[in-house]
Amino acid sequence: HFAVPFLILLNRNLKKHGPRLAAVASVLIFMRMLDLYWHIMPNFRDMNAIMGGGLHMNTIHWMDVVVPFAMASLWFAAFFYQLGRRPLLPLYHLLLPEVLEQSHGTH
């Protein structure tokens, strides 16, 4: 979780191109979800066998895919709801007029 992403992100050219950086981030998120699945699901499957369920160890249930996307959707919905209710810029900051000038950031 640390060494490989750290070494990949040392590359300056990778960080300057948004699509490449997004691809690395997507792979990292996917691998994290796979890691969590690897650690959590065998325990639930063993518990299912104890309770008399018919779920086998090598099957993937449709809820294994839907629940992470549903949880992420709820999180994003709450995030964007809160984002819409708050200002994106500090309205009473002393340097705000200077930052909002047309010539700001040009050489």
C-alpha positions in Angstrom: 0.0 0.0 0.0 3.0 2.3 0.3 6.1 1.3 -1.6 4.7 0.6 -5.1 2.5 3.8 -5.3 5.3 5.8 -3.8 7.7 4.6 -6.4 5.2 5.1 -9.2 4.4 8.7 -8.1 8.0 9.7 -8.0 7.8 10.1 -11.8 7.3 13.8 -12.5 6.0 13.3 -16.0 3.2 10.9 -14.7 2.0 13.5 -12.3 1.8 16.2 -15.0 -0.6 14.3 -17.2 -4.1 14.0 -15.7 -5.3 10.9 -17.6 -2.2 8.9 -16.5 -2.5 10.0 -12.9 -6.2 9.1 -13.0 -5.4 5.7 -14.3 -2.9 5.2 -11.5 -5.5 6.4 -8.9 -8.1 4.0 -10.4 -5.7 1.0 -10.2 -4.9 1.9 -6.6 -8.6 2.2 -5.6 -9.4 -1.1 -7.3 -6.5 -2.9 -5.6 -7.6 -1.5 -2.2 -11.1 -2.8 -2.8 -9.7 -6.1 -3.8 -7.5 -6.2 -0.7 -10.5 -5.4 1.5 -12.5 -8.1 -0.3 -9.6 -10.6 0.3 -9.6 -9.9 4.0 -13.3 -9.6 4.8 -15.2 -12.1 2.6 -13.7 -15.4 3.8 -15.0 -14.6 7.3 -18.5 -14.0 6.1 -18.4 -17.1 3.9 -17.3 -19.3 6.9 -20.1 -17.7 9.0 -22.6 -18.5 6.2 -21.5 -22.1 6.3 -21.9 -22.3 10.1 -25.4 -20.8 9.8 -26.4 -23.4 7.2 -26.2 -21.1 4.1 -25.5 -22.6 0.7 -22.9 -20.0 -0.4 -19.7 -21.6 -1.6 -16.2 -20.1 -1.1 -15.4 -19.5 -4.8 -18.6 -17.6 -5.8 -19.0 -13.9 -6.0 -22.5 -12.7 -5.1 -24.0 -9.7 -7.0 -24.1 -7.8 -3.7 -20.3 -8.0 -3.5 -20.1 -5.7 -6.5 -23.2 -3.5 -5.9 -22.6 -2.6 -2.2 -19.2 -0.8 -2.7 -20.7 1.2 -5.6 -23.8 2.0 -3.5 -21.7 3.2 -0.6 -19.6 5.3 -2.8 -22.7 6.8 -4.4 -24.1 7.7 -1.0 -20.8 9.3 0.0 -20.5 11.3 -3.2 -24.2 12.4 -2.9 -23.5 13.7 0.6 -20.3 15.3 -0.4 -21.8 17.2 -3.3 -24.9 18.2 -1.3 -22.6 19.7 1.3 -20.4 21.3 -1.3 -23.4 23.1 -2.8 -24.4 24.5 0.5 -21.0 26.2 1.3 -19.0 28.8 -0.5 -15.9 27.6 -2.4 -14.0 30.8 -1.7 -13.5 32.4 1.7 -15.8 35.4 1.3 -14.3 37.6 4.0 -10.6 36.9 3.3 -8.5 40.1 2.9 -6.7 38.9 -0.3 -9.9 37.7 -2.1 -10.2 40.8 -4.4 -6.6 40.4 -5.4 -7.0 36.7 -6.2 -10.1 37.3 -8.3 -8.4 40.0 -10.5 -8.3 39.2 -14.2 -4.5 39.5 -14.4 -3.9 37.1 -11.5 -1.7 34.2 -12.5 -0.5 35.7 -15.8 3.1 36.7 -16.4 
